Amino acid sequence: MTPSLWQIIVVGLLVVLLFGRGKISAMMGDVAQGIKAFKKGMSEDESEAARAEAKEPARSIEHQPGHAAPSAQNANANKAG
């Protein structure tokens, strides 16, 4: 069952009477400040990660033909032993 228009109006009036207009607007202002702080924190984390990646040079792994990787050599040694 969905609420009718009158039920929504009555609930809205009760909320305004209980909390008052000033308290509701102050609460919404606090919510907005929290969202802004969260977004700022997220952007700071992303910028710190980008700076960390920029400081550290890219690493490459060179493969030499005919040589097995160290982990493959260890696996072969365990099977033989």
MOQUI-V319212 format. One record per pair of residues at least 12 apart in sequence whose ideal C-beta (glycine too) atoms are under 8 Angstrom apart, sorted by the first residue. I is the first residue (numbers start at 1). J is the second residue. D is the distance in Angstrom with one decimal. If there is no record, write none. Layout:
i = {I & I}
j = {J & J}
d = {D & D}
This chain:
none
